Amino acid sequence: MILTSKMALIIVYIGNLPWYFPYFLHSCYYNPSIDFFIFTDNKEELSNVPPNVHLIPYSIEQFKTDASNALDFNVTIESGYKLCDFKPAYGLIFENWIKGYDFWGYCDIDIIFGNIRNFMTDELLNEYDVISARHDYLTGCFALYRNNSFMRELFKQSKDYRKVFTEERNFYCVGTPFNALSCIITEDCMPTWIMNVSSRWTVC
């Protein structure tokens, strides 16, 4: 099967990489048609890194600078866990890294992938703009977006995205129930992701 859609997955990891990281890398090896961009401040020398895994030296301060420049306002991030709130904006923040790709996305490193392209075919990718690992919410462990300006800035449809990106606390903006995509803060300040392009998203 000849696959034509190019995919890039973005990971930002601050801190020491966990003991199971080599297993994640090994599973990336079996997905040679997908590029993994891992931005990390980890200084440990790693062996057996597959050619489709790109380790980029990075810091939380650099992320703060890059995110602030991309969003055109100063963001607040003091810990690696706050990165979860920024995942829907990775396509804009790391736009220069995903040029030439048809899809961009993010994933976690506590995952062992099978052969993703065995089931995420060009036929599936041609039909949908957003692909999530669950049908009832946009997952933080894995999600995929079509690489165009609308999808890179889809998070801006939330009236509260500035609030989420400028407050120190974690809003957990991925991994929450949704039915259309924008992060709205309810009366108890818990965000819900809503997907307005529901006819163009699917679960993998």
N, C-alpha and C positions, 0 to 999 in steps of 0.2 A: 504494500500500500504506500503510495507517494503522498506525503503530507506537505501542504503548502503554507498553512498558517503558522506564523512564528510567534512563540510565546516566551515571555520573560516573567520570572517570579522574583519579587523583592523581599528581602529579609533585612531588618535592622536589629542587631543583637548587641546589647551593651552588657559587659561583664564577662566573667569566665565562661567559656563554652562548657556545657554539661558533658558528663561521661558518655552519654549515648550519642553524641554528635557524629562520631564516625559511622554509626549505623545509618543516620540520615544521609550522610555523604554517599555511602554505598548505594542507597536507593536512588540518589540523583544520577549515579553512573548509568542506571538502566533507563534513564530518560534523556538520551543524548540530544534529542530535538528541542529540548527546553533549556533555556539559560537561567541559572540561578545567580542572582546578584546579592551577595551577603555583605552588608556594611557592618563592621564590627570593630570594637577596640581591643578584641582579644589579641594578645601578643604571643600566645603559644604557637610554636611551629607545628604545622599539621602535615601529615603524610597522606598519600593516596587520595589527593584531591582530584576529582574528575575534571576533565578539560572544560566541561560545560558549567562548572561552578567557579564563580569569580569572587574572590575574597578582596574586599576593598577596605583598607584601614580607615577607620571612622571613629568619631567621638560624639557624645551627646551634645557637646557644644557646637560641633559642626552641623549636627542635625538641626539644632535650634536656629543656627544662621541660615541654613538652606531652606527650612520651612518658613521662616520669617520673610525671606526674600521672595519665595514662590507665592506666599499668601498675601504679601504686601502689608503685613502688620506683625508685631512682635508676639511670638508664641511663648507659652510657659511650659517647660518640661524639665523636671528635676530628677526623674528616675526613669529607668528603662521601661518600667511597666506602663508608664503614661503613653508610650509609643502605640499601644493598642488603640487609643483614641484617634491616632493620626493615620491609621492604615488606609481608610478610604481616600485619603489625599496623597498617597504615595505616587500615584500616576502623575500628579502635578509637581510634587516636590522633586521627584527623580525623573522628570520628563526627558532630560538630556540623555539619560541612560537607556531609555526604552524607545528611542527613535529607530524606526525600521521594523518594529515588532507589530504584529497584528493585534496581540492581546498582552496585557500586563495584569499582574495580580500579586498576591502576597500569600505567604504560608508560614506555619510555625516549623520549628526544627524538631519537635517531639513527634514526628510523623515518619513512618516507613512507607515510602511510595511503592506502588506497583508500577506497571507500565501505563502511565497516564494516557498516552496517545492511543492505546488499545481501545479505549472507550470514549475519549474526548477527541472525536474525529473532526475532520474539516466540515463534514456535513452538519454536525452539531454546532460547531463554532460559527458557521455561516448563518445559522438560524437565530442565535441568541447573542445578546449584548452583555449579559451578566450571568455568570455561572457560580453557584454556591454549593457547598457540601450538604446543605440541608434545604428543605423546601419551606420551612417556617421562619427562618431568619438567615440573615447574611452572616456567614461564619467568618471568624477571625483566623481559624486554623488554615483555611484555604478559600480563596475567592478569586474570580477571574473577570476582567473587564475588557471590553473592546477598546482598542487604543485609538480613541479620537477625542477631540476637545470636549465634547459633551460629557463623555464618560469620565474623563480625567477631572472634570469639575462638577460632577454630579452632586457631590457632598454640599455644594454651595446652595442647593435648593433648600437646605435646612436654614431656618431663620436663626438657629442657635449655634451654627458651626463656629462662629467667633468665640462664643462663650465656652464651648468645649475645648478649643485650642488655646485659650488664654488663662483658664483657671487651672490651678495646680492639681486639684483633685481629679481622680479617674472617673470618667463617665461611662466607661465600658461601651463605647459606641459601636463595637462589633460584637456579635454573639448575643444580640437581643432580638426579640421577636419583631417581625416587620411584615408589611403587606404592600408597601410601595417605595423608594430610597431617599430619605432625608432624615436627619437626626433632629427630633423634636423633644424638648424638655417638658415633661408632664408636670403636674402640680407637685409631685414628690421628687422632681428633678431627676428622674430616671429616664434615659433616652430610649426612644423607639425608632427603629429604622423602617422607613416606608419606601416602597418601590413603585414609582409612577409609571415605569415602563414594564409593567408586570407581564405583558405579552411577549417580552423579549428577554425574560430570564428563566433559568431552569436550574434544577438540582443535578449535580453530577453523581 
